[in-house]
C-alpha cells in the first residue's frame, strides 16, 4: 500500500484532518476518542456552529470553531487546507452523524488528499446504517441515495434508476416533504414495503413498518414530524426477470437478434444473448432462425 504523502511548509509538517462522527440524537452516543480529539485539535470545522456549540458545551470542549458548510465549502475549504499545511490539526463535524456522508465534508477530504494532508476517520453514529439495521428489511446489500435531488429532471432520473434496484434502498427526507416524496415513490416504484425511521436514538424513536399506500393514508390525518430515514425494499429479482422476458417475447426473433448485432456482437454471441433473454437454449434459437 502506498504511503500518504505528507507535505512540509516552511518548518511545519502538515497537520491531520480528523473526520469525527457526532451523535444523531442521543448525545451519549459520542465516543471517547472523538471527545478527546475535539478537545485537542487546533480548530473544529462545523457545519452549523450554532448547533454544534450545544454538543461542545455539554462536554466542556473549548476548542475554537469555524463554519464549514455547503455554501462556503470551496473558499473555506482552501483556507482550512492552508491551516493544515501550516501544521494545524483540524476536526470536521456535521450537525449529526458522519461528516462526508450527504454533507460537504467529502469535498474537504478530496482537497486534503490532493494537498498531501493526512486524513483519518473517527467512526460513530450514522443515521443511514442505524435505520437500515432497525428496519427489519434485508441488510446484506443496500444502496444509499441520501436526499433525492431537488432538480426535477435529475430527481426523475434517479427515481427511474431505482425502479430496477434490487438492493434495499435508503433515503433521507425532511418532514415537510415526506408526503410528496412517498407519493412519487409509490407512482414510480409501485406499492412496496418500507420502514420509516424517525427520532433515531431519541426517547420517542420510531420504526414505522408500512407500505407506500398505507403510509400516505396514515399521513392524511397525522402530520409528519422529525427528520426521516426511509428504508425501502428492493425490486424482486424474479419479477424483473419475468417482465424482461415478457418484453423480449414481444419482439420478433429478427428484431431481437438485430438489437445485439447493432451493438457490434457477432452472430454467435448475439444468439447466446437472445437465448438467455428468452430463457431457452442457443440450439433452439439456431433452429428457429433456420426456419425463418
Secondary structure, 3 states (H helix, E strand, C coil): CCCCCCCEECCEECCEEEEECECCCCHHHCCHHHHHHHHHCCEEEECCHHHHHHHHHHCCCCCCEEECCCCCCCHHHHHHHHHHHCCCCEEEECCCECCCCCCCHHHHHHHHHHHCCEEEEECCCCHHHHHHHHHCCCCCCEEEEEECCCCHHHHHHHHHHHCCCCCEEEEEECHHHHHHHHHHHHHHHCCCEEEEEECCCCCCCEEEEEEHHHHHHHCCCCCCCCCEEEEECCCCHHHHHHHHHHHHHCCCHHHHHHHHHCCCCCHHHHHHHHHHHHCCCHHHHHHHHHHC
